[in-house]
Amino acid sequence: MATIRETILEYPSIGDMEGFLEKVVFVKRGINPEEQCTTDNIKQVGLCVADTYAMLINSPDFTENKLSISHPRSYYIQTARQLYIENGEPEKAAKLGKKIIIRGRARNAW
């Protein structure tokens, strides 16, 4: 059987965010990544992936000598939304991918 860490790292592009996963997501969610992945903790696994994808959404796209595999931003948004909804945190799904609009009045005065 696989550990929680191994299961999470099977998702696309999560390996690139392993430091964030270790230092932030596992700590925030209080998860021991060395535990076996079971049906009892699979929801927590999904939420960890969603948290990591939510961070990826805000990361810049880049390619390295055109050898790297990349996924469109919409893939991460949709997958994170789906995982949040399926695993009991739909309020986070509603906030993903929203554009920030700043309203106000700008004057041409110097």
Secondary structure, DSSP 8 states (H G I E B T S, - for coil): --BHHHHHTTSTTGGGGHHHIIIIIHHHHT--TTSB--TTTHHHHHHHHHHHHHHHHTS----STT-S----HHHHHHHHHHHHHHTT-HHHHHHTT-------------
